[in-house]
Amino acid sequence: MRFTPEYKQYLKSPQWEARRQMYFAQNGRKCQACGKIGGHIVVHHVSYDNFMREPMRDLVGLCNPCHIEVHRRHRAGGRQDLRMVTMRYIMEKRNNKRR
């Protein structure tokens, strides 16, 4: 999804803030990729199929560096599914952390 005016407006809305807070209440304020706890954690859309009515399965918490990397890989991957790119990155980071 491009950063349309509608998208930017939604991210500033009370509706999105409520969804973010619901995500954090259920999952904590933690990067699901690198494990960073606290600080600035972005609630990332793994799919825009349900934009503005996102189920929790379409959201994942990422720190800013991990969020940037997911989007970089998504852009570089052409038509790869954003959910697939995100989950692959998360698994890669978790596996590297275990070593």
C-alpha positions as CSV (number, residue, x, y, z in Angstrom):
1,M,0.0,0.0,0.0
2,R,1.2,3.5,-0.9
3,F,1.2,6.2,1.7
4,T,-2.0,7.7,0.5
5,P,-3.7,10.6,2.3
6,E,-6.3,8.1,3.5
7,Y,-3.6,5.9,5.0
8,K,-1.8,8.8,6.6
9,Q,-5.1,10.1,8.1
10,Y,-6.0,6.6,9.4
11,L,-2.6,6.3,11.2
12,K,-3.4,9.5,13.1
13,S,-7.0,8.4,14.0
14,P,-8.4,7.3,17.3
15,Q,-9.5,4.1,15.6
16,W,-5.9,3.2,14.7
17,E,-4.6,4.3,18.1
18,A,-7.2,2.0,19.8
19,R,-6.1,-0.9,17.5
20,R,-2.4,-0.3,18.3
21,Q,-3.2,-0.3,22.1
22,M,-5.2,-3.5,21.7
23,Y,-2.2,-5.1,19.9
24,F,0.2,-4.0,22.7
25,A,-2.2,-5.2,25.4
26,Q,-2.2,-8.6,23.8
27,N,1.4,-8.9,22.7
28,G,3.4,-6.5,24.8
29,R,5.6,-3.7,23.5
30,K,8.2,-5.9,22.0
31,C,9.9,-6.3,18.6
32,Q,8.8,-9.7,17.4
33,A,11.9,-10.0,15.2
34,C,14.9,-9.0,17.3
35,G,13.3,-9.1,20.7
36,K,13.8,-5.5,21.7
37,I,11.5,-4.6,24.6
38,G,10.1,-1.1,25.0
39,G,11.1,2.1,23.3
40,H,9.6,2.9,19.9
41,I,7.8,-0.2,18.6
42,V,5.8,0.1,15.4
43,V,2.6,-1.9,14.8
44,H,3.3,-3.1,11.3
45,H,0.7,-4.3,8.8
46,V,1.6,-7.7,7.4
47,S,-1.4,-7.4,5.1
48,Y,-3.5,-4.5,3.9
49,D,-6.4,-6.7,2.9
50,N,-8.4,-5.7,5.9
51,F,-7.2,-2.1,6.1
52,M,-9.1,-0.1,8.7
53,R,-10.6,-3.2,10.2
54,E,-7.4,-5.2,10.8
55,P,-7.6,-8.4,12.8
56,M,-4.7,-9.0,15.2
57,R,-3.2,-11.6,12.8
58,D,-2.6,-8.8,10.3
59,L,-0.4,-6.9,12.7
60,V,3.0,-7.4,14.2
61,G,5.2,-5.3,16.5
62,L,8.6,-4.3,15.1
63,C,11.3,-1.9,16.3
64,N,12.1,0.8,13.8
65,P,15.3,-0.8,12.3
66,C,13.5,-4.1,11.8
67,H,10.4,-2.3,10.3
68,I,12.6,-0.5,7.9
69,E,14.4,-3.7,6.9
70,V,11.1,-5.6,6.3
71,H,9.9,-2.8,3.9
72,R,13.3,-2.7,2.2
73,R,13.2,-6.4,1.6
74,H,9.5,-6.2,0.5
75,R,10.4,-3.5,-2.1
76,A,13.4,-5.4,-3.3
77,G,11.4,-8.6,-3.6
78,G,9.1,-7.3,-6.2
79,R,5.7,-9.0,-5.9
80,Q,6.4,-11.1,-2.9
81,D,3.6,-11.1,-0.3
82,L,4.2,-8.7,2.6
83,R,3.1,-11.3,5.2
84,M,5.6,-13.8,3.8
85,V,8.5,-11.3,3.7
86,T,7.7,-10.1,7.3
87,M,7.4,-13.7,8.7
88,R,10.6,-14.8,6.9
89,Y,12.5,-11.8,8.3
90,I,11.2,-12.5,11.8
91,M,12.2,-16.2,11.7
92,E,15.6,-15.3,10.3
93,K,16.2,-12.8,13.1
94,R,15.1,-15.2,15.8
95,N,17.2,-18.0,14.4
96,N,20.3,-15.8,14.2
97,K,19.7,-14.7,17.8
98,R,19.7,-18.3,19.0
99,R,23.2,-18.9,17.6
